[in-house]
Amino acid sequence: PVVRPLSHPGGVSVAAAMLNAMNKEASKNILSVLEENNPELGASIKQKMFTFEDLIHLDSQDVQKILRDVDMKDLALAMKNVPQTLVTFILSCMSRRAGESVMEEMEFLTNAKPRDIVAAQLSVVETVRRLESNDEIDLSVMGGG
């Protein structure tokens, strides 16, 4: 039988979508075996499984828990170049004063490098994953198991 590698276009995204659709335990088990056998591929799939933009699909209480653990400078940087609907949603999950502070910070970040923005988004996503693995938030509300 011909085994097609997951590195062909869309392969990692398709694998991530499949794992997102499974129940959490099965998904975790498959991902951990995959990471043992191919750490690079495992990391690529894990990155695709939850993105910064997916925050908009969470309920505001979970987003509030996430924001408590996120550095506000990282958050401001992470929100550069994302849809305004996402920015509005995230800001609606914080106090008015904190929101104003983040908006101010965003205004200062005029020359933010794309790789720094991505790094900040990944930092937020890591917080999301940590909170989920500690069962403090539930990502299954996004349609995954």
VOBA-1610 file (N, C-alpha, C; in pm, whole numbers, padded with zeros to 5 digits, always signed):
BEGIN
Pro+00083-00120+00000Pro+00000+00000+00000Pro+00087+00125+00000Val+00039+00226-00069Val+00112+00353-00077Val+00071+00440+00041Val+00168+00478+00122Val+00142+00566+00236Val+00184+00706+00196Arg+00088+00795+00193Arg+00117+00931+00153Arg+00166+01011+00275Pro+00280+01080+00261Pro+00331+01157+00376Pro+00239+01274+00410Leu+00239+01312+00537Leu+00156+01424+00580Leu+00216+01559+00543Ser+00331+01556+00473Ser+00394+01683+00438Ser+00345+01739+00305His+00256+01665+00235His+00205+01723+00111His+00109+01837+00146Pro+00086+01930+00051Pro+00005+02048+00081Pro-00129+02011+00143Gly-00158+02073+00257Gly-00284+02048+00324Gly-00280+01930+00419Gly-00175+01848+00412Gly-00168+01728+00494Gly-00170+01758+00643Val-00088+01852+00685Val-00082+01887+00827Val-00215+01948+00872Ser-00272+02033+00789Ser-00401+02096+00822Ser-00512+01992+00832Val-00513+01898+00740Val-00614+01792+00741Val-00598+01706+00866Ala-00473+01670+00899Ala-00447+01591+01018Ala-00492+01666+01143Ala-00462+01796+01150Ala-00502+01878+01264Ala-00654+01883+01275Ala-00722+01901+01161Ala-00868+01906+01161Ala-00927+01774+01210Met-00867+01663+01167Met-00915+01532+01211Met-00896+01515+01362Leu-00780+01554+01412Leu-00753+01542+01555Leu-00844+01635+01635Asn-00872+01754+01582Asn-00963+01847+01648Asn-01103+01789+01657Ala-01141+01710+01557Ala-01276+01655+01553Ala-01295+01535+01646Met-01184+01474+01688Met-01191+01356+01776Met-01212+01398+01920Asn-01243+01299+02004Asn-01252+01333+02146Asn-01112+01363+02197Lys-01106+01438+02307Lys-00980+01493+02357Lys-00879+01384+02390Glu-00921+01277+02455Glu-00828+01170+02495Glu-00765+01102+02373Ala-00848+01063+02277Ala-00798+00996+02157Ala-00702+01088+02082Ser-00740+01212+02070Ser-00658+01311+02001Ser-00523+01326+02071Lys-00525+01338+02204Lys-00400+01350+02282Lys-00311+01229+02263Asn-00371+01109+02268Asn-00294+00985+02254Asn-00226+00977+02117Ile-00302+01004+02012Ile-00248+00998+01877Ile-00135+01101+01862Leu-00161+01221+01911Leu-00062+01328+01899Leu+00065+01294+01977Ser+00052+01235+02094Ser+00173+01205+02172Ser+00255+01095+02104Val+00190+00993+02045Val+00262+00889+01971Val+00330+00951+01849Leu+00259+01038+01781Leu+00313+01106+01665Leu+00435+01190+01702Glu+00424+01264+01814Glu+00536+01349+01858Glu+00658+01265+01896Glu+00635+01146+01952Glu+00747+01057+01986Glu+00820+01012+01860Asn+00742+00974+01758Asn+00799+00921+01635Asn+00850+01027+01539Asn+00787+01143+01539Asn+00826+01249+01448Asn+00795+01384+01515Pro+00885+01429+01604Pro+00861+01551+01681Pro+00826+01674+01595Glu+00894+01687+01482Glu+00870+01803+01396Glu+00728+01802+01339Leu+00686+01686+01289Leu+00551+01673+01234Leu+00447+01692+01344Gly+00472+01632+01460Gly+00381+01647+01573Gly+00362+01793+01610Ala+00472+01866+01615Ala+00465+02009+01650Ala+00389+02087+01544Ser+00410+02053+01416Ser+00339+02123+01308Ser+00189+02102+01318Ile+00150+01978+01346Ile+00007+01947+01358Ile-00051+02017+01480Lys+00021+02012+01592Lys-00026+02075+01715Lys-00049+02225+01694Gln+00044+02288+01619Gln+00030+02431+01591Gln-00097+02461+01512Lys-00133+02371+01423Lys-00251+02393+01338Lys-00381+02366+01412Met-00373+02295+01523Met-00495+02251+01590Met-00571+02364+01659Phe-00503+02462+01709Phe-00569+02577+01769Phe-00489+02699+01731Thr-00554+02795+01670Thr-00483+02915+01630Thr-00532+03034+01713Phe-00458+03139+01711Phe-00496+03260+01785Phe-00636+03305+01743Glu-00665+03296+01613Glu-00796+03339+01563Glu-00910+03255+01618Asp-00879+03132+01664Asp-00981+03045+01721Asp-01035+03097+01855Leu-00967+03194+01915Leu-01016+03251+02041Leu-01159+03300+02028Ile-01194+03347+01909Ile-01328+03403+01888Ile-01437+03298+01906His-01400+03169+01898His-01498+03061+01913His-01517+03016+02058Leu-01439+03073+02149Leu-01449+03035+02290Leu-01549+03125+02361Asp-01597+03079+02477Asp-01687+03169+02549Asp-01604+03271+02627Ser-01668+03382+02659Ser-01594+03494+02719Ser-01531+03459+02853Gln-01593+03369+02930Gln-01533+03330+03058Gln-01401+03258+03038Asp-01394+03170+02937Asp-01268+03102+02909Asp-01163+03201+02859Val-01204+03294+02777Val-01110+03395+02727Val-01057+03479+02844Gln-01144+03510+02941Gln-01100+03585+03059Gln-00994+03506+03136Lys-01013+03375+03151Lys-00913+03291+03220Lys-00780+03294+03144Ile-00788+03288+03012Ile-00668+03291+02928Ile-00596+03425+02946Leu-00672+03533+02941Leu-00613+03667+02949Leu-00543+03692+03083Arg-00591+03627+03190Arg-00526+03641+03321Arg-00383+03591+03318Asp-00357+03491+03230Asp-00225+03429+03224Asp-00138+03480+03109Val-00188+03579+03036Val-00115+03628+02919Val-00057+03766+02949Asp+00068+03785+02910Asp+00132+03916+02922Asp+00060+04012+02828Met+00022+04129+02878Met-00056+04224+02798Met+00022+04278+02678Lys+00155+04288+02689Lys+00234+04330+02574Lys+00228+04223+02464Asp+00235+04095+02505Asp+00220+03986+02408Asp+00082+03990+02343Leu-00020+04014+02424Leu-00156+04020+02372Leu-00169+04132+02269Ala-00117+04249+02303Ala-00125+04363+02211Ala-00055+04330+02080Leu+00062+04269+02089Leu+00136+04232+01969Leu+00062+04124+01890Ala+00006+04027+01962Ala-00067+03917+01897Ala-00190+03967+01822Met-00248+04078+01868Met-00370+04129+01806Met-00343+04219+01686Lys-00215+04246+01655Lys-00185+04323+01536Lys-00223+04239+01413Asn-00284+04300+01316Asn-00317+04234+01188Asn-00414+04117+01200Val-00499+04116+01303Val-00605+04014+01307Val-00737+04085+01279Pro-00840+04010+01242Pro-00969+04075+01212Pro-01020+04159+01330Gln-01078+04272+01298Gln-01130+04364+01401Gln-01233+04294+01489Thr-01309+04201+01434Thr-01409+04130+01514Thr-01341+04055+01629Leu-01224+03998+01603Leu-01150+03926+01706Leu-01097+04024+01811Val-01042+04136+01767Val-00992+04238+01859Val-01106+04285+01949Thr-01219+04315+01890Thr-01336+04363+01965Thr-01381+04259+02067Phe-01386+04133+02025Phe-01427+04025+02115Phe-01330+04013+02233Ile-01201+04010+02205Ile-01102+03996+02313Ile-01111+04113+02409Leu-01122+04233+02355Leu-01132+04352+02441Leu-01259+04349+02525Ser-01366+04289+02472Ser-01492+04281+02547Ser-01481+04185+02665Cys-01377+04103+02666Cys-01358+04006+02773Cys-01271+04060+02886Met-01229+04185+02875Met-01144+04243+02980Met-01207+04371+03031Ser-01154+04420+03142Ser-01204+04546+03197Ser-01177+04659+03098Arg-01255+04763+03111Arg-01240+04877+03020Arg-01098+04934+03028Arg-01047+04945+03152Arg-00914+05002+03172Arg-00806+04914+03109Ala-00817+04782+03128Ala-00720+04690+03068Ala-00728+04697+02916Gly-00850+04704+02863Gly-00870+04715+02719Gly-00807+04839+02661Glu-00826+04951+02732Glu-00766+05077+02686Glu-00613+05068+02687Ser-00560+05002+02789Ser-00415+04984+02800Ser-00362+04901+02683Val-00434+04793+02649Val-00393+04708+02537Val-00402+04785+02405Met-00509+04862+02388Met-00525+04942+02266Met-00411+05044+02253Glu-00374+05106+02364Glu-00263+05201+02365Glu-00134+05131+02322Glu-00112+05014+02381Glu+00007+04935+02349Glu+00009+04901+02200Met-00106+04865+02145Met-00114+04831+02002Met-00076+04950+01914Glu-00115+05070+01957Glu-00083+05190+01880Glu+00067+05215+01875Phe+00139+05176+01981Phe+00285+05195+01983Phe+00357+05095+01893Leu+00291+04986+01860Leu+00355+04878+01784Leu+00341+04898+01634Thr+00384+05013+01586Thr+00367+05043+01443Thr+00462+04964+01354Asn+00580+04931+01403Asn+00678+04859+01322Asn+00695+04713+01363Ala+00587+04653+01410Ala+00594+04514+01456Ala+00628+04422+01338Lys+00725+04334+01360Lys+00764+04238+01256Lys+00667+04121+01257Pro+00631+04074+01136Pro+00539+03960+01128Pro+00582+03840+01214Arg+00712+03811+01219Arg+00755+03695+01298Arg+00735+03719+01448Asp+00743+03846+01492Asp+00718+03878+01633Asp+00570+03866+01665Ile+00486+03904+01570Ile+00341+03892+01587Ile+00305+03744+01600Val+00360+03662+01511Val+00334+03517+01515Val+00383+03458+01647Ala+00501+03500+01692Ala+00556+03450+01819Ala+00464+03486+01936Ala+00410+03607+01935Ala+00319+03650+02041Ala+00189+03570+02036Gln+00140+03544+01914Gln+00019+03463+01900Gln+00043+03322+01951Leu+00160+03265+01918Leu+00193+03130+01965Leu+00204+03126+02117Ser+00254+03234+02176Ser+00263+03243+02321Ser+00123+03235+02384Val+00027+03307+02326Val-00110+03303+02374Val-00168+03163+02355Val-00143+03103+02239Val-00193+02968+02210Val-00134+02867+02308Glu-00006+02882+02344Glu+00055+02793+02444Glu-00017+02804+02577Thr-00056+02926+02615Thr-00133+02947+02737Thr-00267+02874+02728Val-00332+02884+02612Val-00460+02816+02590Val-00441+02665+02609Arg-00337+02610+02546Arg-00311+02466+02556Arg-00284+02422+02700Arg-00205+02504+02770Arg-00173+02471+02910Arg-00300+02470+02995Leu-00384+02573+02979Leu-00508+02579+03056Leu-00601+02464+03020Glu-00602+02426+02893Glu-00686+02313+02853Glu-00633+02183+02913Ser-00503+02163+02909Ser-00448+02038+02962Ser-00467+02028+03113Asn-00480+02143+03181Asn-00510+02144+03324Asn-00661+02143+03351Asp-00740+02126+03243Asp-00886+02126+03251Asp-00944+02254+03310Glu-00876+02366+03288Glu-00927+02494+03336Glu-01018+02560+03233Ile-00999+02525+03106Ile-01088+02571+02999Ile-01122+02450+02912Asp-01228+02464+02833Asp-01274+02354+02751Asp-01278+02397+02605Leu-01191+02337+02522Leu-01189+02374+02381Leu-01291+02294+02300Ser-01357+02198+02361Ser-01453+02117+02285Ser-01572+02200+02240Val-01593+02317+02300Val-01701+02403+02257Val-01680+02454+02115Met-01557+02437+02064Met-01526+02481+01929Met-01571+02379+01825Gly-01626+02268+01868Gly-01669+02166+01773Gly-01581+02044+01778Gly-01467+02052+01845Gly-01382+01935+01862Gly-01436+01852+01977Gly-01385+01728+01993Gly-01435+01638+02097Gly-01409+01692+02228
//
